[in-house]
Amino acid sequence: MTGGASEAVTQQLSGVRSQGDPSGENTEYEIYTDNSPEDSLLLSAYKDAVARENAVPLTINELTTHERGFILAEIRQEHAENAGRLAEILMEILSACCDNAEACMTTKAIQDLIIYCLRGNDIGSVLVALKGLKLLPSESRMNRRCTISLSEHCDNVIAFCGSKSVIDQLGRILDATKEISEADLTEYARLIGRVSVALLISLLEHLQSISARRMVNNVLIHVGKQDMDALVARLKDPTWYVVRNIVYVLRNIGDDSVLNSLLWLSGHENPRVRLEVVNALNVFRSARSVRALTGFLDDSDSTVRLSAIGVIAAAAKESPATATIVRDAIFARIRHSGFENRDFREKKSFYEAMAPLNDSEVEEFMISTLRKKSIFSSRKGSETRACALYYLGLAGSREAIPIIEKLRNSSDRLIRDHAVLALQRKQHE
């Protein structure tokens, strides 16, 4: 640079004056020059340098489903870890409480944490808190210098876990998400003890999802014995599906003490409840329950009747003591004049149930049915004779072979087909 140019630059720089506090961050500078060509070029270069940005253009795209899932999982994981740690801290604070007022404030904080976690579908942190509560009373008796009892405060939190606000949150999670597993719900119920039975029954009233009701039923089977009275009391519930679910639970618990309560439901107005009662009575297999089951053979619903005949037939096979009860009940209905009006499939199930009993009186009745001749053939009459053939084939009657052979050539296709089937069974014995 020549001496003249250097001097011009020095003069130009000396022409910069500041506005504001030069020591501050927001100082503004103003450049003033004369109109010489060299000054104009220098000023133009300065302005270009100031205006130039070194920003690199960045393209922003939508997050993929995988990326969104990863971010949400990280958020949930962090939330669960923090909430679980907070639960542990609150347990430590509660164990150190030396007066009831402080303990009450701490238990209220634990209750608030439980609701907060459930609103976030975080059952894991709730289980952490409940496990800590279970251990706290015994540990505090051994380790604490203060003399207040924490058992009452812990019981208050346990009772809160069966409150309406908790039931509402659990119901929402079970209906709308998969965040609670059956193992989690079972552990929750066992940790809160006897109060869990009433809580789970209340859930059955409000749950809309069939899979959620099924889960609650399975948990009740595990913990229901803690409060059988609560279960039995809800058999009088006006909501039919609550009653049906309670019967299902009692059936799987298998406590004989509930038999009287189940028998009381034999006349329930909803056939789905009566069907569940039939299935429940099947578990007990006593003479009394079998005798009660025979009453369902005249139920107004065909599904209930078919289920009842299947159950008592199985009971008669397993217990000779009940065979006479079953034989008398079925035989009485077959001989009743209105029996022929039932569906053919249902009638066959009655005959099939008696076949393993090998009763001579029943066999004579079946043979006499085949020998009867009517001037006018009818569909119902053909079905009755086909049922008799079905019975004799299953029972393996030798005395009936001649008449079965004769009916093999019957002009009635239904009778002919059943005669052929009866003979085939005899050949394969």
PALOKE-880967 format. One record per residue (C-alpha): residue in one letter; x, y, z. Coordinates in nm, 3 decimals, m for minus. Layout:
! residues N
<A,<X,Y,Z>>;
...
***
This chain:
! residues 429
<M,<0.000,0.000,0.000>>;
<T,<0.137,0.343,m0.092>>;
<G,<0.199,0.604,0.166>>;
<G,<m0.094,0.808,0.031>>;
<A,<m0.339,0.517,0.056>>;
<S,<m0.219,0.431,0.405>>;
<E,<m0.269,0.785,0.512>>;
<A,<m0.622,0.785,0.358>>;
<V,<m0.720,0.473,0.549>>;
<T,<m0.587,0.620,0.870>>;
<Q,<m0.785,0.936,0.807>>;
<Q,<m1.100,0.730,0.723>>;
<L,<m1.079,0.520,1.038>>;
<S,<m1.027,0.829,1.239>>;
<G,<m1.359,0.942,1.100>>;
<V,<m1.556,0.669,1.286>>;
<R,<m1.737,0.799,1.588>>;
<S,<m1.941,0.602,1.836>>;
<Q,<m2.293,0.658,1.958>>;
<G,<m2.379,0.536,2.306>>;
<D,<m2.146,0.384,2.562>>;
<P,<m1.838,0.247,2.380>>;
<S,<m1.788,m0.009,2.658>>;
<G,<m2.141,m0.153,2.616>>;
<E,<m2.256,m0.438,2.392>>;
<N,<m2.507,m0.225,2.202>>;
<T,<m2.272,0.053,2.087>>;
<E,<m2.362,0.181,1.744>>;
<Y,<m2.100,0.318,1.504>>;
<E,<m2.145,0.574,1.232>>;
<I,<m1.890,0.619,0.956>>;
<Y,<m1.853,0.963,0.800>>;
<T,<m1.628,1.032,0.503>>;
<D,<m1.556,1.289,0.244>>;
<N,<m1.652,1.221,m0.120>>;
<S,<m1.314,1.096,m0.248>>;
<P,<m1.321,0.788,m0.480>>;
<E,<m1.097,0.588,m0.248>>;
<D,<m1.322,0.651,0.050>>;
<S,<m1.630,0.549,m0.149>>;
<L,<m1.473,0.217,m0.250>>;
<L,<m1.362,0.144,0.106>>;
<L,<m1.708,0.222,0.243>>;
<S,<m1.875,0.002,m0.019>>;
<A,<m1.646,m0.293,0.074>>;
<Y,<m1.722,m0.241,0.443>>;
<K,<m2.099,m0.244,0.384>>;
<D,<m2.075,m0.561,0.174>>;
<A,<m1.882,m0.740,0.450>>;
<V,<m2.137,m0.638,0.714>>;
<A,<m2.432,m0.746,0.500>>;
<R,<m2.290,m1.088,0.415>>;
<E,<m2.435,m1.376,0.628>>;
<N,<m2.251,m1.699,0.690>>;
<A,<m2.578,m1.894,0.756>>;
<V,<m2.603,m2.241,0.601>>;
<P,<m2.953,m2.325,0.471>>;
<L,<m3.114,m2.612,0.671>>;
<T,<m3.391,m2.838,0.544>>;
<I,<m3.649,m2.939,0.811>>;
<N,<m3.845,m3.258,0.747>>;
<E,<m4.130,m3.429,0.936>>;
<L,<m4.035,m3.683,1.204>>;
<T,<m4.086,m4.045,1.104>>;
<T,<m4.316,m4.273,1.302>>;
<H,<m4.012,m4.455,1.441>>;
<E,<m3.852,m4.127,1.552>>;
<R,<m4.171,m4.008,1.719>>;
<G,<m4.204,m4.341,1.901>>;
<F,<m3.844,m4.325,2.018>>;
<I,<m3.886,m3.971,2.154>>;
<L,<m4.211,m4.059,2.335>>;
<A,<m4.055,m4.371,2.484>>;
<E,<m3.763,m4.166,2.615>>;
<I,<m4.003,m3.912,2.768>>;
<R,<m4.208,m4.186,2.936>>;
<Q,<m3.898,m4.361,3.063>>;
<E,<m3.765,m4.040,3.213>>;
<H,<m4.107,m3.965,3.366>>;
<A,<m4.131,m4.313,3.521>>;
<E,<m3.778,m4.297,3.662>>;
<N,<m3.840,m3.956,3.817>>;
<A,<m4.179,m4.054,3.960>>;
<G,<m4.041,m4.380,4.100>>;
<R,<m3.755,m4.195,4.265>>;
<L,<m3.997,m3.939,4.407>>;
<A,<m4.204,m4.222,4.555>>;
<E,<m3.893,m4.360,4.726>>;
<I,<m3.808,m4.016,4.864>>;
<L,<m4.159,m3.972,5.004>>;
<M,<m4.129,m4.310,5.175>>;
<E,<m3.807,m4.197,5.338>>;
<I,<m3.970,m3.871,5.447>>;
<L,<m4.268,m4.058,5.592>>;
<S,<m4.045,m4.296,5.784>>;
<A,<m3.870,m3.996,5.940>>;
<C,<m4.190,m3.816,6.046>>;
<C,<m4.209,m3.754,6.421>>;
<D,<m4.558,m3.603,6.448>>;
<N,<m4.898,m3.680,6.297>>;
<A,<m4.936,m3.347,6.118>>;
<E,<m4.616,m3.402,5.923>>;
<A,<m4.714,m3.761,5.847>>;
<C,<m5.056,m3.647,5.719>>;
<M,<m4.894,m3.396,5.484>>;
<T,<m4.661,m3.662,5.351>>;
<T,<m4.936,m3.920,5.293>>;
<K,<m5.136,m3.654,5.109>>;
<A,<m4.832,m3.598,4.886>>;
<I,<m4.817,m3.976,4.821>>;
<Q,<m5.185,m3.978,4.724>>;
<D,<m5.129,m3.687,4.486>>;
<L,<m4.833,m3.871,4.334>>;
<I,<m5.047,m4.183,4.278>>;
<I,<m5.312,m3.985,4.090>>;
<Y,<m5.042,m3.801,3.892>>;
<C,<m4.881,m4.130,3.787>>;
<L,<m5.213,m4.289,3.688>>;
<R,<m5.301,m3.986,3.477>>;
<G,<m4.975,m4.050,3.295>>;
<N,<m5.057,m4.424,3.258>>;
<D,<m4.764,m4.503,3.488>>;
<I,<m4.865,m4.801,3.702>>;
<G,<m4.502,m4.893,3.772>>;
<S,<m4.435,m4.592,3.996>>;
<V,<m4.759,m4.657,4.184>>;
<L,<m4.641,m5.011,4.256>>;
<V,<m4.312,m4.870,4.386>>;
<A,<m4.505,m4.650,4.630>>;
<L,<m4.732,m4.933,4.746>>;
<K,<m4.441,m5.171,4.803>>;
<G,<m4.275,m4.904,5.013>>;
<L,<m4.592,m4.859,5.218>>;
<K,<m4.612,m5.232,5.285>>;
<L,<m4.260,m5.238,5.427>>;
<L,<m4.280,m4.907,5.610>>;
<P,<m4.474,m4.992,5.931>>;
<S,<m4.252,m5.286,6.029>>;
<E,<m3.930,m5.103,5.939>>;
<S,<m4.035,m4.792,6.128>>;
<R,<m4.098,m4.993,6.445>>;
<M,<m3.743,m5.121,6.432>>;
<N,<m3.552,m4.814,6.317>>;
<R,<m3.733,m4.497,6.422>>;
<R,<m3.675,m4.307,6.745>>;
<C,<m4.012,m4.133,6.735>>;
<T,<m4.307,m4.317,6.883>>;
<I,<m4.596,m4.229,6.646>>;
<S,<m4.752,m4.523,6.461>>;
<L,<m4.736,m4.503,6.085>>;
<S,<m4.976,m4.793,6.029>>;
<E,<m5.283,m4.568,6.030>>;
<H,<m5.128,m4.329,5.778>>;
<C,<m5.029,m4.618,5.551>>;
<D,<m5.382,m4.761,5.577>>;
<N,<m5.523,m4.427,5.467>>;
<V,<m5.316,m4.442,5.149>>;
<I,<m5.426,m4.803,5.088>>;
<A,<m5.790,m4.700,5.130>>;
<F,<m5.732,m4.413,4.888>>;
<C,<m5.617,m4.667,4.629>>;
<G,<m5.973,m4.802,4.627>>;
<S,<m6.140,m4.462,4.597>>;
<K,<m6.352,m4.341,4.306>>;
<S,<m6.080,m4.113,4.171>>;
<V,<m5.842,m4.409,4.145>>;
<I,<m6.110,m4.637,3.999>>;
<D,<m6.185,m4.378,3.730>>;
<Q,<m5.818,m4.355,3.629>>;
<L,<m5.767,m4.733,3.628>>;
<G,<m6.083,m4.779,3.421>>;
<R,<m5.967,m4.521,3.168>>;
<I,<m5.627,m4.687,3.131>>;
<L,<m5.774,m5.038,3.098>>;
<D,<m6.033,m4.930,2.842>>;
<A,<m5.819,m4.704,2.626>>;
<T,<m5.462,m4.834,2.649>>;
<K,<m5.247,m5.144,2.694>>;
<E,<m5.032,m4.980,2.961>>;
<I,<m5.149,m5.211,3.244>>;
<S,<m5.077,m5.583,3.216>>;
<E,<m5.266,m5.851,3.403>>;
<A,<m4.955,m5.913,3.616>>;
<D,<m4.941,m5.541,3.709>>;
<L,<m5.309,m5.531,3.803>>;
<T,<m5.276,m5.851,4.008>>;
<E,<m4.979,m5.710,4.197>>;
<Y,<m5.166,m5.384,4.256>>;
<A,<m5.464,m5.578,4.398>>;
<R,<m5.246,m5.788,4.627>>;
<L,<m5.060,m5.486,4.758>>;
<I,<m5.379,m5.303,4.861>>;
<G,<m5.530,m5.622,5.006>>;
<R,<m5.896,m5.681,5.087>>;
<V,<m6.012,m5.343,4.954>>;
<S,<m5.906,m5.454,4.605>>;
<V,<m6.208,m5.687,4.570>>;
<A,<m6.460,m5.403,4.594>>;
<L,<m6.241,m5.189,4.365>>;
<L,<m6.226,m5.455,4.094>>;
<I,<m6.600,m5.519,4.112>>;
<S,<m6.659,m5.145,4.067>>;
<L,<m6.437,m5.156,3.761>>;
<L,<m6.658,m5.428,3.611>>;
<E,<m6.952,m5.189,3.628>>;
<H,<m6.781,m4.918,3.424>>;
<L,<m6.544,m5.093,3.184>>;
<Q,<m6.653,m5.090,2.820>>;
<S,<m6.381,m5.313,2.677>>;
<I,<m6.444,m5.689,2.685>>;
<S,<m6.071,m5.760,2.709>>;
<A,<m6.045,m5.525,3.010>>;
<R,<m6.336,m5.701,3.185>>;
<R,<m6.172,m6.035,3.117>>;
<M,<m5.851,m5.910,3.278>>;
<V,<m6.037,m5.786,3.586>>;
<N,<m6.217,m6.121,3.613>>;
<N,<m5.887,m6.308,3.606>>;
<V,<m5.743,m6.085,3.878>>;
<L,<m6.055,m6.132,4.092>>;
<I,<m6.008,m6.509,4.067>>;
<H,<m5.664,m6.463,4.229>>;
<V,<m5.766,m6.221,4.506>>;
<G,<m6.142,m6.280,4.546>>;
<K,<m6.111,m6.512,4.847>>;
<Q,<m6.000,m6.213,5.054>>;
<D,<m6.358,m6.083,5.050>>;
<M,<m6.607,m6.347,4.938>>;
<D,<m6.892,m6.153,5.097>>;
<A,<m6.832,m5.861,4.861>>;
<L,<m6.853,m6.096,4.561>>;
<V,<m7.168,m6.274,4.676>>;
<A,<m7.341,m5.944,4.758>>;
<R,<m7.306,m5.830,4.396>>;
<L,<m7.498,m6.133,4.267>>;
<K,<m7.805,m5.915,4.327>>;
<D,<m7.668,m5.633,4.112>>;
<P,<m7.925,m5.500,3.862>>;
<T,<m7.666,m5.498,3.582>>;
<W,<m7.677,m5.841,3.420>>;
<Y,<m7.318,m5.850,3.292>>;
<V,<m7.183,m5.764,3.638>>;
<V,<m7.375,m6.062,3.777>>;
<R,<m7.252,m6.289,3.498>>;
<N,<m6.891,m6.186,3.559>>;
<I,<m6.923,m6.244,3.934>>;
<V,<m7.066,m6.592,3.870>>;
<Y,<m6.771,m6.663,3.640>>;
<V,<m6.528,m6.554,3.912>>;
<L,<m6.702,m6.763,4.181>>;
<R,<m6.700,m7.064,3.948>>;
<N,<m6.325,m7.041,3.907>>;
<I,<m6.263,m6.982,4.277>>;
<G,<m6.461,m7.302,4.342>>;
<D,<m6.570,m7.234,4.700>>;
<D,<m6.861,m7.465,4.800>>;
<S,<m6.997,m7.202,5.038>>;
<V,<m7.141,m7.002,4.745>>;
<L,<m7.358,m7.285,4.610>>;
<N,<m7.678,m7.154,4.771>>;
<S,<m7.621,m6.809,4.626>>;
<L,<m7.569,m6.953,4.278>>;
<L,<m7.885,m7.163,4.299>>;
<W,<m8.078,m6.847,4.380>>;
<L,<m7.987,m6.721,4.031>>;
<S,<m8.154,m7.013,3.853>>;
<G,<m8.448,m6.789,3.773>>;
<H,<m8.251,m6.483,3.663>>;
<E,<m8.424,m6.295,3.382>>;
<N,<m8.120,m6.286,3.153>>;
<P,<m8.037,m6.617,2.978>>;
<R,<m7.666,m6.532,2.966>>;
<V,<m7.660,m6.521,3.346>>;
<R,<m7.845,m6.853,3.367>>;
<L,<m7.600,m7.007,3.120>>;
<E,<m7.309,m6.897,3.339>>;
<V,<m7.484,m7.049,3.641>>;
<V,<m7.507,m7.381,3.456>>;
<N,<m7.134,m7.368,3.386>>;
<A,<m7.067,m7.282,3.752>>;
<L,<m7.277,m7.567,3.886>>;
<N,<m7.076,m7.799,3.666>>;
<V,<m6.772,m7.728,3.888>>;
<F,<m6.934,m7.859,4.206>>;
<R,<m7.063,m8.191,4.067>>;
<S,<m7.250,m8.277,4.387>>;
<A,<m7.589,m8.452,4.394>>;
<R,<m7.747,m8.124,4.497>>;
<S,<m7.594,m7.927,4.211>>;
<V,<m7.690,m8.197,3.957>>;
<R,<m8.046,m8.195,4.087>>;
<A,<m8.050,m7.818,4.045>>;
<L,<m7.916,m7.853,3.692>>;
<T,<m8.208,m8.074,3.590>>;
<G,<m8.430,m7.772,3.642>>;
<F,<m8.254,m7.600,3.352>>;
<L,<m8.371,m7.874,3.113>>;
<D,<m8.698,m7.679,3.085>>;
<D,<m8.539,m7.337,3.051>>;
<S,<m8.699,m7.097,2.805>>;
<D,<m8.366,m7.055,2.620>>;
<S,<m8.248,m7.346,2.404>>;
<T,<m7.879,m7.263,2.457>>;
<V,<m7.923,m7.294,2.833>>;
<R,<m8.108,m7.626,2.790>>;
<L,<m7.839,m7.772,2.564>>;
<S,<m7.564,m7.663,2.803>>;
<A,<m7.749,m7.815,3.099>>;
<I,<m7.800,m8.152,2.928>>;
<G,<m7.431,m8.165,2.839>>;
<V,<m7.324,m8.087,3.194>>;
<I,<m7.549,m8.339,3.367>>;
<A,<m7.459,m8.608,3.112>>;
<A,<m7.090,m8.560,3.199>>;
<A,<m7.175,m8.564,3.570>>;
<A,<m7.366,m8.893,3.533>>;
<K,<m7.065,m9.056,3.365>>;
<E,<m6.826,m8.949,3.638>>;
<S,<m7.044,m9.016,3.941>>;
<P,<m7.271,m9.323,3.966>>;
<A,<m7.442,m9.153,4.262>>;
<T,<m7.589,m8.893,4.028>>;
<A,<m7.673,m9.133,3.742>>;
<T,<m8.019,m9.211,3.879>>;
<I,<m8.101,m8.843,3.919>>;
<V,<m7.998,m8.774,3.560>>;
<R,<m8.179,m9.078,3.420>>;
<D,<m8.507,m8.993,3.593>>;
<A,<m8.493,m8.627,3.492>>;
<I,<m8.422,m8.691,3.122>>;
<F,<m8.655,m8.989,3.090>>;
<A,<m8.943,m8.790,3.238>>;
<R,<m8.899,m8.517,2.979>>;
<I,<m8.867,m8.755,2.684>>;
<R,<m9.198,m8.918,2.773>>;
<H,<m9.370,m8.582,2.812>>;
<S,<m9.611,m8.505,2.530>>;
<G,<m9.462,m8.164,2.455>>;
<F,<m9.106,m8.295,2.414>>;
<E,<m9.152,m8.382,2.047>>;
<N,<m9.199,m8.012,1.967>>;
<R,<m8.839,m7.934,2.057>>;
<D,<m8.566,m7.893,1.797>>;
<F,<m8.436,m8.223,1.654>>;
<R,<m8.077,m8.151,1.754>>;
<E,<m8.184,m8.079,2.110>>;
<K,<m8.391,m8.396,2.129>>;
<K,<m8.096,m8.604,2.012>>;
<S,<m7.879,m8.454,2.289>>;
<F,<m8.128,m8.580,2.550>>;
<Y,<m8.122,m8.934,2.408>>;
<E,<m7.742,m8.920,2.382>>;
<A,<m7.711,m8.824,2.750>>;
<M,<m7.896,m9.138,2.859>>;
<A,<m7.713,m9.383,2.634>>;
<P,<m7.409,m9.445,2.862>>;
<L,<m7.639,m9.535,3.154>>;
<N,<m7.747,m9.869,2.992>>;
<D,<m8.084,m9.870,3.164>>;
<S,<m8.311,m10.164,3.072>>;
<E,<m8.634,m9.971,3.121>>;
<V,<m8.515,m9.695,2.889>>;
<E,<m8.408,m9.952,2.629>>;
<E,<m8.752,m10.115,2.633>>;
<F,<m8.913,m9.775,2.588>>;
<M,<m8.698,m9.704,2.281>>;
<I,<m8.776,m10.038,2.120>>;
<S,<m9.149,m9.990,2.181>>;
<T,<m9.120,m9.645,2.017>>;
<L,<m8.979,m9.808,1.703>>;
<R,<m9.255,m10.069,1.692>>;
<K,<m9.534,m9.816,1.703>>;
<K,<m9.711,m9.766,1.374>>;
<S,<m9.916,m9.466,1.280>>;
<I,<m10.160,m9.431,0.993>>;
<F,<m10.041,m9.079,0.920>>;
<S,<m9.668,m9.017,0.920>>;
<S,<m9.544,m8.684,1.051>>;
<R,<m9.212,m8.509,1.071>>;
<K,<m9.222,m8.504,1.451>>;
<G,<m9.303,m8.875,1.464>>;
<S,<m9.011,m8.952,1.233>>;
<E,<m8.777,m8.747,1.449>>;
<T,<m8.888,m8.936,1.761>>;
<R,<m8.818,m9.274,1.599>>;
<A,<m8.485,m9.147,1.462>>;
<C,<m8.389,m9.039,1.816>>;
<A,<m8.475,m9.386,1.947>>;
<L,<m8.253,m9.539,1.677>>;
<Y,<m7.978,m9.298,1.773>>;
<Y,<m8.004,m9.404,2.138>>;
<L,<m8.004,m9.778,2.063>>;
<G,<m7.702,m9.742,1.836>>;
<L,<m7.507,m9.555,2.105>>;
<A,<m7.616,m9.796,2.379>>;
<G,<m7.518,m10.099,2.166>>;
<S,<m7.852,m10.279,2.219>>;
<R,<m7.849,m10.639,2.087>>;
<E,<m8.219,m10.690,2.139>>;
<A,<m8.300,m10.402,1.904>>;
<I,<m8.096,m10.533,1.608>>;
<P,<m8.386,m10.712,1.430>>;
<I,<m8.612,m10.409,1.423>>;
<I,<m8.321,m10.181,1.330>>;
<E,<m8.245,m10.413,1.035>>;
<K,<m8.605,m10.383,0.925>>;
<L,<m8.605,m10.003,0.946>>;
<R,<m8.293,m9.986,0.731>>;
<N,<m8.527,m10.020,0.433>>;
<S,<m8.776,m9.761,0.553>>;
<S,<m8.919,m9.520,0.298>>;
<D,<m8.858,m9.236,0.544>>;
<R,<m8.509,m9.110,0.473>>;
<L,<m8.450,m8.977,0.826>>;
<I,<m8.540,m9.311,0.985>>;
<R,<m8.347,m9.507,0.721>>;
<D,<m8.028,m9.301,0.769>>;
<H,<m8.036,m9.339,1.149>>;
<A,<m8.100,m9.714,1.122>>;
<V,<m7.793,m9.750,0.897>>;
<L,<m7.581,m9.547,1.142>>;
<A,<m7.698,m9.761,1.436>>;
<L,<m7.600,m10.081,1.256>>;
<Q,<m7.262,m9.937,1.159>>;
<R,<m7.185,m9.855,1.521>>;
<K,<m7.274,m10.208,1.618>>;
<Q,<m7.039,m10.349,1.352>>;
<H,<m6.749,m10.137,1.478>>;
<E,<m6.781,m10.241,1.842>>;
***
